[in-house]
Amino acid sequence: DSVPAVLEAAEHGLGVALALAPLIKARPGFGKKLVAPFAFEPTHSETIYLVSRTEQARDRRIAAVRRWIADAVARAS
């Protein structure tokens, strides 16, 4: 019922796990007990959605989170 539990089960040979590449690659067992079935080439086509209630559209806190996300994405690019 959680990604870490599924990855741990796969590491113990109890099945196959499908998860986001960063979560798998960060595991100590990656490349030994966990392997990717195909080459992974990261793309920058992911989309981030910030969802809030309509009545919060002008909330300064929501605007601050939006700016923080935009700045983090810009730094990572």
HELIX and SHEET records of a PDB file:
HELIX    1   1 VAL A    3  GLU A   11  1                                   9    
HELIX    2   2 ALA A   21  LYS A   25  1                                   5    
HELIX    3   3 THR A   54  GLN A   56  5                                   3    
HELIX    4   4 ARG A   60  ALA A   76  1                                  17    
END                                                                             
